[in-house]
Amino acid sequence: NLAILYNLMGNYTAAEPLFRQALEIRRKKLGEDHPDYARSLNNLAGLYHYSMGNYGAAELLYRQAMEIRRKKLGEEHPDYATSLNNLAGLYDSMGNYSAAEPLYHQAKEIRRKKLGEDHLDYARSLNNLAMLNNSMGNYSAAEPLLRQSMEIRRKKLGEDHPDYARSLNNLAGLYKSMGNYSAAEPLYRQAIEIWRKTLGEEHPNYAASLNNLAILLVGQGNPDEGLTLMQEATQIERKMIRQIFSIGSESQRMEYLKSIQATLDTYFSLVHHYYAADAQIMQETLDLILTRKSIAAEALVVQRDAILTGKYPHLKEQLRAIYTIRMQIAQKTFVEPGKEGLEEHRKILSSWNAERERLEADLARQIPEIRLEDRLRDVDRNVVAQHLPMGCALVEFVRFDKFDFSAVPARGEHLWKPARYCAFVLRSGEPDAVAFADLGEAEQIEQFITLYRQQFTGDERSLDSGEETEGTRRSEDRSLGLLSRFFWKKPIPKAVEKWDLGENAITAEYSEREIGLLLYSSIIKPIQKALAHCDRLILAPDGELSTIPFEVLPTEEGERLIDHYHISYVGVGRDILRFGVETSNDLQQPFVLANPDFDLTLDTFSPISQSTPVVSRASRYLDRRLPHFYPLPGTEIEGRNIAQMLKVSPLMGGKALEQTLKAVQSPSILHIATHGFFLENKEDDPNQERRALDGIGGAEMPRFSAQELENPLLSSGLVLAGVNNRAKQGKLPPEAEDGILTAEDVTGLDLTGTELVVLSACKTGIGEVMVGEGVFGLRRSFMLAGAKTLVMSLWNVPDEATQELMEGFYARILAGVPRAEALREAQLELRKRYPDPMDWGAFICQGDPGCLQATYRNPAEI
């Protein structure tokens, strides 16, 4: 009951552990088939569902509670009706209306028979069915249900009760959907006032109602008041994020951020449409981005740093336990079910994932820093501009779904328009001169990105068959006939209309340069004026912009961006504040791993045969069966030469083992040269409704499409010794493990203070892109493991050219050249011999671009 009270007050940090404690007492004293235990399951599920947006966890608990009630109480009991209603509400929140509707009706009928038509639970059923009809566009059916529900609540609870405010809010939302703004506005205002008095001005219901009224006001032509209300709601939302972060697991934090993404997109839509020329609003919007973008990653970094730097030494073992179980899950995921069978295999994974969630949430509750209050308190454009070097500009890209404030759903108009990209430019020492540019529709830009990447990914060649040799390269004037499939039904944007395809659109073929210019005109030309007098750019991409190296983009003058700018990358602009920060831990000697023996077995060591096919360092499709990986002779030369430069012995061949790599701790430099992989994920269902904003609590929460995805950190990684034998289910030395270092495995590495990680392999910077949170793959994992700087590739890279690039890069950084500049110089030098960007342009530098602060020296030389 105390937990329920805290939950109603919006104090989820206090509610969650009490719910769990009550659940455990009832489990021990009453058993797992008792109705009171079912009640605890239901309450905890409600917290996950409505308050935290963790639909996966909520569904399991709802179903468990419903089954207990069905067996113990029967299918006519009001508590069983509650379970039906709650499960329906979950499906409703997920946009699965066909699954929700029959459950709502079944719950309503049970309540009508058992409780009567003046009962509050019956009123809730009426309300939920009304909101479902609203979502489905059946407005004539929704209004009488809402009014009947509201009248019951008025009689039973009075006109100052939060549930009556909920009815007012929902009726206002219905009128808004019908275009009846004059009827909706007073209802929204009345609901806001009730919530303000009863729940306070920091409650999430109050914030949601402010957003609803703001949207209505903007639609009525009053954007100024709408903006004020949205800004107030954003501050409340920020406090709620801190709460969820302090009690939730990593996946729970991500789910919550997804659940509130709609309100952030609505805010961006407002400022984009009405305030693009307002300097102050643009400054405030950039401040918001600097504190909201990539905050899930920020929380993990803060948690890890707090433990590994010694502030909470008693939590080290708990952190290690989390890494251990995550690795167990990863390994179990990549093996076929054994004697236990598929069902038992899934049960084991499910129980391990539940234990991981429990450990992560328990750890979060013990580390106050995870709320990010100290980390984000002083972050804004002023402090970031002060940290930018002279002549440098930060370009913060944002992808957002466009909300149409004037749309009336009852007229068949869609609230959500195509997503867009925009860019904010902040120059060194000029915090009040924030430049803003609308870059256009995301779909168009992402089509350009797809086409441009296809010029370099090598997808059209027979890589998997091993037919391509190192000498196979495409010429600079190659063309690609895919552009037409996008444009013959869709007009070219005005920014690139000179590339009009005309009547020959279906068969037109465009060169790499022409496609690159389309992309350049979309994402660089709109901000070029703001970049005047800047020769250095720090880019913070979003969405699919994270998958291209900007350096290779051609310019209208016939050059490329690398010729005009010194470019490096960050996840978000506030990362700049970490540049140059010294770490207190002692760094170990550099670690170089190269040319693993992919055919390693337990009993034999197979040296690389000169007759083995030599291929580019190309990514292979990786599934449960695993392909065959060919050796990379260039990585052996690269590994030996770089290890010699760093004065260490490289681990190669049969010594390039997964367990050995996992045991490395804070090397000053980590260099890995091998094959990389990335598995494409399935696309979202285009028929699923995205989300709706109106509604609060119960089935009346914001909705968006939810897709059950595998852990994205298992979709990318590096292959090590023994991987081919493991694919044949042969025996491997224990030190080889499974020969696959996934991005999930990398999260368990201790790279605290590591100055530089170089991933000399294919597509090591690619992963699953999550808007606002970056790329989930090796890119994210190595930075979370503690690396200050990461050099990685965004497409397939050739063996010989990459070897030369890496040696040139290391020669420069060891001579004192800053990291990002050393990569640029090495690329420009390589470009003289290999002009094709395929050979020199795949690698980018993310993180601290400056000089190495600490380079380990061999003790024998000191």
N, C-alpha and C positions, 0 to 999 in steps of 0.2 A: 504493500500500500504506500509506503514511503517512496519507493521507486516510482510508482505511478504518479504520485504527487510531483516529484522532481521532473518526470517526463512531461507532464502537463505544463510545468513552469518553463520548459525548455532547457532545463539543467541536465543534459544527457550525461555529462561527466559523473554526476552523482548518482544518476538512475541506473546506469548499466551494471556496476558492480553489485548493487543491491538486488537487482533482478537475478543476477547469477547466483548470489548467495542464497536467496530464497529458493531458487530452482534446485540447488544442491541439497539443501535441508529436506525439501519435500521428496527428492529422489531417494535419499537415504532412509527417511522415516516412513514414507508412504509407498515407495516403489514407482517404477516407470510406467505403470498402467493406471495410476490413480487420477481422477478428475482434477484434483488440486495441482498435481504435477503438470497436467495438460494446461491448466490456467497459467502457470509460470512460463511454460513454453510459448503460449500465445502472447503473453505480455512482452517477453524478450523479442519475439518475432515482430511485434508491433513497433518496438524501438528501432529495430534494424530496417523495417519497411518504411515507415513514415518519417522517421527522424534522420536516418543515416543513408537511406537509398541503397541499402545492401540487400537487393532482391533475392539473390541466390541463397543467402543464409536464412532469410525470412521464410522462403517457400518451404524449406526443409522442416523448420520448426512449426509452421502453420499446419503442414500435412501430418506431422507427428501428433500434434495436439488434436487435430480433427479425428484421426483414427482412434485415439484413446477414447474420445467422447462418443464416437459411433459405437464402439464396443461396450463401453460402461454405461452410457446414458441413453443410447438409442437415437434413431434418426429423426425423432419428433421433438427432441429436447431443445430448449432455447439455447443452451450452450453449444450444441451441435450447429444450430443456425448461426451462431456467432462465428464459428470456425468457417462455415461456408461463406459468410459475408466477408471475412477477412481475406480468405484465399481469393475470392472474387475481386476484392479491392486491390490485391497484389497484381492480378492479371490486368485489371483496369489500368493501374499505374504503368504497366509494361506495354500498354497499347494492344493487348490481346483481348479485344472486346467480345469476340465470339466465345471465348472460354469464360469470361466474366459474367455474361448476361444470364445464362441458366442458373448459375450459382446464386446470383443476386435474387432471382425470382424464387428459388427454392427457400432461401433464408427468409425472404419476406413472407412467404406463405406460412412457414412454421411459426413465425412471430405473430402473425395475424391470428392464427388459431390458438396458440398457447398463451399469448400475452395481451391480445386485444389491440384495437386500432387506435387507442390513445396512449400507447406505451412508447417510451423514448427509443427503445430498440426498433420498434416498428417505424418510428420517424426516421431513424438512421437508414433503414432499408429503403424507404421512400426517397430519401435524399440521394443515396448512392445510385439508385436506378435512374433518378432524374439526371444526375451528372453523367452517367453512362450515355443516356439518350442525347444529352448536350454534345458529348464528344462525337457521337455517331451522326450528328446533324438532325436529329429528330426533335426539333424544338417544341413543337406543339404538344408532344407527349411529356416533355420535361417540365414545362411550367406548372401544370396542376400538381404534379408530384412534389415539386419544390415548395409550392404554397401550402400544401397539406402538411408536409413535414415541418415547415416553419411555424405553422399555427399550433401544432402539438408542442413544439419546443417553447413557444411563447407562453402557453397555458401552464405547462409543467415546470418551466425553469425561470420564466420572467424575461423581460426585455433587456436585461443587463448581463445576461449569461453568455459566456464564450460560445456555447453551442448555438445560441440564437444568432450571434454574430456570424457564425459559420453559414447559417442559412441565408442571412442577408447578403453575405459575400457571394454565395453561389447563385442566388437569384440575380444579383447584379451582373455576374459573369454571363448568365444566360441572356439577359437583356443586351449586354454588350455584343455577344455573338450575333444577335438579331439586328444590331444596328440601332437599338433604342437607347442612345446614350443619355438622354435626359432622365430616363427612368433608372438607369444604372448608377449614375453618379451619387445621388443621395444615399442609396443603399450601401455603396462602398464606404462613403464617409461615416455613416452610422456604424458600420462594422468596425472600422478603424478605431473609432472613439471607444467602443465597448472593449475592444482588445487592449487599447492603451490603458484603460482604467483597471481592467481585471488581470491582465497578464504582464503589463509593463511594456516599456518602449525598447526592450532588447529581445523580445520573444520572436521566434521565427514566423509565427502566424501574423504578427504585426508587420513584420518586414514584407511578407508575401502580399499582404493586403495593400501596403504602400505601393508595391510594384504594380498591382492590378489597377489601382486608381491612377497611377502615373501613366500607364498605357492608355487608359481611357482618355485622360486629359490631353495627351499628345494627339490622339485620334480626333479630338475636338478642336485641335488647333492651339493648344496651350502647352507648348514644349517646355517653357521655362519652369512652370510649377512641376511638370512631369519630371524634369531633370533633378530638381531639388528633392523630390520624393525618392527617386531612384538612388541618389547619392546617400540619403539617409538609410535606405534599405541595404545598400552595399556595406556600410559600416557595421550594421547588425550582422550581416552575413559573414563578415570577416571574423567577428567574435565567435560565431557558430563553427566556422572552420577550425578555429583553435580548439574548441571543445572536442570536435570529432577526432582531430589529430591526436589529442591527448588520451583517447580511450580506444582508438580503433587500430586494427591491423593495417598493413600496407594496402591490401585490396579493398578494405572498408573505406579507407581514405580516398582511394581512387573512385570508388562508386559514389561517394558523397559528392566529390567534385563534379562528376558527370551529372548528378541529379540537379545541381544548381547552375550548370553551364548555360541554361536557357536565360536566366536573369542577366548573366554577364553579356551574352550575345545581344539581349534586348538593349542594354545600356550602350554597347558599341553601336548598335543600329541607330539609336537616338542621336548620339554625338556625330556619327558619320553623316546623317541626313540633315541635321539642323545646325551643327556647330563646327563644321570642318574649317571655317574661316575664323573661329573664335580662339584667339591665342591662349587665353587663360584656361578655357575648357580643354583644349588639347594638352596643355601642360598637366592638368589634373588627371586626364585620362592616361597619359604616359606614366604618371606616378602610380596609378592603379595597376597598370600592366606590370610595372617593375616589382610590385608586391604580390601579384596573383599568378603570374606565369611561372610554371615549373615549381610550384610550392610543394608538391608531393615529393619530388626529388630533394628539395631543400630540407624537408623534415627528416628524410633518411640520412642525409649528410650530417645534420645537427646531432641526431641520435648516435650515429656511429662515432663522430668526433668526441662527443661527451664521454663515451665509454672508453674508447681506445687511447685517449689522451690522459686517462687516469682519474677523471672526475668521479666516476662511479665504478671503481675497480670490482666491487662485488657483483656487478652485472655482466662482467666479461663472459662468464660461463653461460649465462642465459643467451647472450648474443651468439656465442659459439654453438649453442644448441639449436638456435634458429637456422644458422648456416648449415648445420649438419642435416637437419630434417629437410631443408630445401634441396640439398644435394641428393638426398635419398629419393625425394619425389621426382627430381629430374632424371635420375638413373632408372627408376621404376617406370617412368613414362616412356623411355626409349627402348624398353624390352617387351617382347610379346608375352602374353600370359603363359605361365608355366603350368605345372601340374595343378595349381590351385584353380585354374579356369578363369574365364573372362570376368564373371560376376565377382568372384573373390578378389581378383586383381583390382577391379574398380573400388571395391569396399576398402581395400588396403589404402589405395590412393586417397579415397575420401576421408578416411580416419587420419591419415598423415596430414592432409590439408587442414582438417579441423584443428589438429594439434598445433600446426604452424600458426594458424590464425590466433589461437589462444595464447601462444607464447609471444607473438608480436604485440597483441593488444596489452598483455600483462607488462611487457617491457615498456611500452609507450606510457603507461600510467605511472611509471617510476622515474620518468625523465621529463621534468617540467620544460626543458628547452625545446621539446618537440612542438610546443604550441607556437613557436617562432616569434614570440613577442619581442624578445631582445634582438633577434636577427633582423627583423623587418621594421622595427620601430623607426629607425632613422634612414630608411632607404627611400630615396626619391630622386628626381632628376638633378637636383642641386648637388648632392654628394656624388652621383655617378659622373656628372659633367666635370667635377673637380678632379676625378681620378682618370679621366681620359687624357692621353698624351697630347701634346700640341700637334695640331694638324690632323687630328683623328676624329672620326664621326662614328657614333653608334647608330646602327640601323635596326630598329626593333620591328619585326614583321608580326602581323596578327591576322589569323584567319577566323572569321566569325560568320555565323548564319544570320542572314538579314531578316529582320522582323518588319512587317508592313503594318504600321500603326493604323492605317486607314482601311485595312481589309475588313470586310464583314462576312464571316463564314456563312451566314444564312443566305447570302447571295452567291455562294459558290466561290468566294474569294479566299485564297490561301494566306494564312497569317505569316508563313515562313517562305521567303523568297530564296533564290540561289545564294549560296555562301559567297563571300567576297574576301579578298586580301587587301590589307592596307599596310602602310609603313609609316613609322615615326622616326625622324632623324634628329639626333641630339649631338651637337658638336662640342668639342672640348671648350670648357670655360664659358659656354653660352646656355645656361639652363633655362632661360626664358625665351629662347629662340627656337622652340620645338617646331619642326616642320612636319606637316602631315600630307600624305598622298594616298588617294584611293587608287588601287592598282587594277581593280576590275573583278569580274566574276571568277571565283576559284576554279570552277570547272574548265573554263577556257585556259587559264594559266596552267592547270594541272595536265591538260591535254598537251600543251607545249612541252611541259616537263617530261611527260611520258615519251613523246616523240624524240625529244632531244637525248634522253637517256638511252633510248633504243639505238641511237647511233654509236654508243660506246659500250653497251652491256655485252655485246657479242651474242645476243639471243638468237640471231638468225644464222649462226654458224653451228657446226656439229661438235660442240664442246663435249657433250656427254659421251660421245663415241670415241673421243680421243683422236679424232682425225686431224685436228688443227695442229700445226707445228709452230714453234717459236717464230719462224720466219714469216708466218702468215699475218700480214697487216693490210688494212684497207687504205686506199689512197685518200688524200685530202678532199678530192672532188666526188667522193661517193655520194649516192643519193638514196632516198628512202621513199617508197611509194605508199606510206601509211597516212600521210597528212590528209589526203583527200577524204578518207572515211569520216573524218570529224567535220570537215568544212563544207561539203557540198549541200548539207542541210542547214547549215548555221552560218550567219554572216561573220566575217572577220571583224574584230574590234577596230574602232576608228584609229587607235594608236598604231595599228599595223596594216591599214587598209591598202597601202601601196603593194602589198603582197597578194592582192586580189587574184583568186584562182580562175575566175571567169568560167566560161563554158566547159573548159577542159578540167574542171575540178576533180572529177572522179578518177582521172588517170594521171593527174599531175604528180610529179616527183620533185622533192625538194632536197637540197643538199644540207649537210650539217650546218654550214654557215647560215643558210636561209632560215632554217628552223631556229637556230640560235638567236638570230636577229629578232624573230618573233618574240622569243622569250625575253631578250634584252629590252625590247620596246615596251614590254608589259611590266617588268619589275625593276628595271634600272633607270630607264629614261624618265619616268615620272618623278624620280627623286634626284636627278642629276644636278638640278639647279641648287638644291639644298646641300649638295656635296662639294660645291665650289670651294677651292683653296684647301681641300682635304686630300691627302695622298694616302691615308691609311683608314681602312674601314674595319670595324668590328661588327660582324653580322650576327643577329639573333633570329634565325629563321623560325617559321612555324609551318605546320602542315607539311605538304609535299616539297616545299622549298628547302626542307632539310636534306633532301636527297640529291641535290646538285651542287657541284663545286662552282661557285660563281666565277672563279678565276678564268675558267675556260670560255665564258660567254663572249661571242664576237661583238665588236663595236661597229658603229656605222663608218668609222674611219679605216676599217680593214684590219684593226688590231684586236686584242682581247683584253678583258678587264685586268688581267695580271700585268699588262703593260702600263696600266694607269694607276693601279692601287696596290697597296700592301694589305692583304686581306687575312683576317683570322676570324674564328667563330666562338660564340658562347651560347649557352642554353637560354639565358635571359640577361639583360643588361646589368643586373645587380651582381652577376658573377665577376664583373670587373673589379669589384671591391676586394676580391680575394687575391688579385694579382700581386705578386711580390711579397706576400705574407710568408714569413719564415716559420718552419715547424720546429718544434723542440725535440722531436725524436731523432735518434741516430739512424742515418741511412746506411744500408748495406751496399756491397759492391754491385755494379750493374749485372744484369742477368740476361743472357742471350740464348734463345732457343730457336733452332732453325733446322730445316730439312729432316723432319721426323721420318723414321722408318715405318711407313704405313703398313708394311707387311710383317711387322714384328710378331713372333709367336712365343709361347712359353719355352719351347725347347730349342729353337733355332734363331739365329740372327741372319736375315737375308740382306746382304749388301746390295746397294743399288746397281743394277746392271746397266751398262752403257747402251744396251739394245732396247731398254725399256722406252716406250713412246714418251717423248718430251712434249708437254703441252704448256700453254700459258697458265699463270696462276689463277685458274678460272674457278668460280664457284660451281659446285655441282648440286643438283637437286638432292636433298636429303630427306629420306622418310624412314619408316621403321626398318626397311630392308637395307638401307644405305647403299650408295653406289661404290664403285671402285675408284680409289684416289691414286693418281699417278705421281711418281716422284718429281721433285722440282730441283734440278741440279743447280739452278741459279741461286737458290736459297742456301745451298751449302757454301758457295763462294761468298755470298753476302754475309752469312753467319760468321765464317772464319775471319773475313776482313774487318767486320765491325767489332767482333770480339777482340781482335788484335788492337784496334784503335782504342777500345775501352780497357785494354789490358786485363782481360778475363778469359777464361776458357769457356767456349760455347758448349751447350748441350745439343747434340745432334744425333741423328740416326736412332739407335735403340735406347739412347739416354734421354731423348726428348719425350719424357713421360708425363702423363697428366698429374700423377701424385706429386712428382717433383716440382712441377710448376705451381701446384696449389700450396705447396709448403713454403714458397718464397715469401719473404717478409720485408717490406719497405726497401726494395732496391732503389738506388738513385735513378737508374734507367732500366726499363724492361723492354726488350726487343723480341718480337715473335715473328718468324717468317715461315709460313706454311699455307695450306689451303684454308679459305674461309667459306662459310655458307650462310645463306639466308633463305628461309622458307616463306613464300608468300602466303598470307592468310586469306581466308574466304571473305568476300565482300558482304556488306550489310544487305539485308533483304530490302529492295527498293519499295516493296509494297507495304512495309510497316510504317505506320504513322509515327512521325518524329516525336512530337510532344505538344502539350498545351500548357498555357501558363495559369489559367484561372483555376481556382480551387485550392483548398487548404485542408489537410487532415483527412483521415478516413480514406474513402475512395476519391477524395477531392484534392489529392496532391498533384503537383506537376507531373506530366507524363512524358516519356521519351522511349524510343525503341531500345530494348536491351537485348544483347546477344551474348550467349554463353560462349566465351572464347577460351582456348587453351592459354596457358601462361605464355605471353609473347616472348619472355626471356629464354624459352626453350626453342625458339624459332631461328636463332642465329648463334654462331659460335665458330670455333677453330678446331681443326682436326689434328691429332697428335699420333704418336707411335702406336701401332697395333690396330688402327681403326679398320683396316681391310680384313684382318683376321677376325675381329669382333663381329663384322658384318656376316662372316661365314659361320658364326657361333663357335669359333675355335677357342682354344685356351690361351689366355694371356697372362703375363706376369701380373701379380696384384698391383704393382706400382703403375701399370698402364691403365688401370681401371677400365673404362670403356673406350678410351681413345678419342673422346669427344669433350671438348671444353665449351660448354654452352655459356651464354650470357648469364644464366642463372648461377652457374658455378662461379663465375667471376665475382658475383656479389659477395662471395665468401673469402675472397683474397684480402690480404692486409697490405695495401699499398699506401698506407698513411705517409704522406710527405714525399712520395715518389715524384720526382721532377718530370719525368717523361716516360710515356708508354707509346711504343711504335708498333702498330699492327700491320706488318708487311704481308698482306694477304688480300683476297678479293672481298669487296663489299662489306668490309668490317665496320663501316659507318652506317650501314643500312639496317633497318629493323621495322617493327610495326610503329607507324607514325600515329601519335595521339595528340590531337590539337590541344595546344596550351601546355603540354607536358613533354614534348620532344619525341625522340626516337627510342623506343624500347628495344634494346639489343645490346651488343657489345659496347656501343657508344655510351649508353647510359650507365651500364654496369661498371666499366672501368673508372668512370668519373666518380661513381658512388663508392668504389673500393678505395678511393683516396688519391688517384692520379691527378696531378696538377695540370698536365698537358697531355693531350691524346692526338697522335697523328694516325689517320685512318683513311681508308679508301671508300669511294662511293660507287665504284663499278669494278668490273674484272680488270686485272692488271697483268701485263706480260712479264714473264720471269726475268729475262735479261735486262730489259729497260728498268725494271723496278730495282734490281740489284745495283745498277749504276746510280739510280736516283738516291737510294738509301746511303750509299757510300759517300756521295757528294753532300748529302744532308748532314751526316755525322762529322765529316771533315770540317764543316762550317760551325756547327754548334760547339764542338770541342775547341775551336779557335776563338770562341767568345761571341759569335754571331747570335742574336736573339732567335728563339726557336722558330717562330712563324717566318721570319726573314730568311733563315737558313733553308727552310723548305722552299720558299719562293725562288731563291737564288739557284738552288739545285734543280728546280723545275725549269727555270729559264735556260740553264746550261744544258740540260738534257734535251730541251726543245730544239736546240740547234742541230742535234743529230737525229732526233725523232720528232718531226713537226706535228705528227698526229696527236691530238689531245688524249686519245686512247692510251698512249704510251706514257705521257708525263702529267696529265691533269687530274687523275682520279683522287689524289691524296689531298686532305685538308688538315688544318691545325686547329683544334678546339681547346680552349682553356687559356692558361697563362701563355702569352706569346713571347715573353721576355727571355733574357739570358738565363742559363742554368745557374741556380744559386749554389748548388752543392754538387760536386763531382767526386765520386769515390776514387781514392788513389790506392793502388796496390800497396799493401804494407811493406812489401820488399823494396819499394822505391822511396819510402819515407825516411 
